[in-house]
Amino acid sequence: MDWRDKLNEVKQTVPQVAETPESTIIKPAKKRQSEPLRVELNKRNGKPATLVTEFQGKDSELKELAKLLKVKCGAGGSSRDGEILVQGDFRVKIVEILENMGYKVKKINFK
């Protein structure tokens, strides 16, 4: 028995997971957010950073949203005190993600 045959046997025993579209993974905005989120470009030590401010909600929700934005942008960052910082200029991409989630967005420093 070849290693490929063994691998195919193992594949048949593992249950298949159905892939869900990306739009169903993103959770809708919480109703607590009455003011629009502000998305702006800022310079930190001469490097661009995208800021999302005026978040209203729990710290756990802020961290979850920050993690989602950082993963979607493929960049690092941080979140604290109702503010999310994503390293790099991702204004357009972040605005699209937030609007798809149902948040109102106010664009600052857009050309």
PyMOL commands that set and color helices and strands:
alter all, ss='L'
color gray80, all
select helices_A, chain A and resi 3-13+22-25+59-73+91-101
alter helices_A, ss='H'
color red, helices_A
select strands_A, chain A and resi 37-44+47-53+77-80+83-87+105-107
alter strands_A, ss='S'
color yellow, strands_A
deselect
rebuild
show_as cartoon
